[in-house]
Amino acid sequence: MTTVMAVAPIDIREARHILGFTQIQLGAAFGGIRPETISRWERASSRYQLKVRPLHAEIMRQLTQATDLLQELYPDKADRTQFLNTPQRELGNRTPIETILQDPPYGLRDVVHLLGRMAEGIPT
């Protein structure tokens, strides 16, 4: 039996746009979720609680943290895009986008950790 959790409404489509991801890329960040599932989540997520597996609930929580921190640190879309596509020493000289896509779900966690350090003013 598969365990599911109810997740509070979040705007997955907005989070995807903040990261500059396609539905395919966001599915990859979730560890291989099909684009059709991402589309279904986007249609439902801002209005209703989603019922998802615990791992996906955790990734959604991290996705919310990442996009909130990105908007706080880089309110300008061009600056945000530049950060997401610039290699970061703390990420093993990979870009945040590469890190998220190449190491799901841990890559997103690593990017959230980096953004949190930056928000606290800790040198990275």
N, C-alpha and C positions, 0 to 999 in steps of 0.2 A: 504494500500500500504506500502511495506517495503522500508525503506530508506537504500540506499547503498552508500558507499564511496569508492573512488579509493585510494589504498594504494601503495606507492612507493615500488619498488622491494626490498625485504629482503630475506635472505636465511633462511627460516623456518627450513629446514632440519639441517643446521649447528647449529642453535639455539637449536633445539631439542637435538642434540648430545652433545652440551656443557652442557646442563642440565642433560644429561643422561636419557632422557625420551624416552619412546616408543610413537608411534603415539596415542595409547589409552590414555596414561597419558597426552600428550599434549592436546588432545581433552578434557579431564577432566579439565585441567587448563583453557580452554576457556569456561568452563561452560557446557560441554556436547556435544561438536562437535564430529561427527562420525569419526572414523579413515579413512574412505574413503575420507572424505572432507579434512582432514589433508594431506593425500597422494596427492590429487589433488592440494592443495595449495603448497605443496613442489615442485611438478613438474613445476608449473607455477610461483612461487613467485620470483625466482631469475632472471627471464627474463622479466616479464610483470607486469604491475600494476594489483593488485587484486581488485575486487569489492566485498566489504564485508560490513556487518552491522557496524554502528558506534562503538558499544561496541567491536566488534572483531578488528576493526582498532585500538582502544585504547589498547587492550590487545597486539596486535602486536607491538605497540610502546613500551609498557612496557617490552615485551619480548626482544626487541632489546636493551633497556637500561640495563636490567638484564644481558644479555649475554656479553655486552660490559664491564660492571663493573666487572663481574666475571673473564673475561680474563685479565683485568687490575690488579685486586687484586690477582688473583690466576692463573698465567700463566701456572703453572704445573697442569696437569690433576688430579693427585693424590691429591694434595692440594685442588683443586676445589671440587673434590668428597667428601673429608673429610669435608669441610665446609658445603656443601649441605646436609650432613647427620649427622651433629652435632647440638644438640638442642641449640637454641639461646635465651637468656633471653628476648631480645626485641620482640621476636616472641612468647612469652608466653611459653617458654621452649619447643617449637616445633622445628623440623628441618625446614630449608627452603623448602625442598621437601614436607614435610607434610603440611606446611603452604600454598604452592601453590596449592596442590591437594585438600586440605580439605575446602578451602574457596575461590573458584573462583568467580569473578575475583580479589577480594580484596587481596587474599593471595599473588599474584604476585606483586601487588602494595606495600604491606608491605615488601616484600623481596627487591624490588628496593629501597625503603626508607632506609632499613638497610644497603644495599650495598653502597648507596650514602653517608650515615653517615660515614661508614668505609673509603671510598675513601677520604673524607674530613678530616679524622683523628679525628673525634668526637667519644669519648668513647661510646661503646655500651654495 
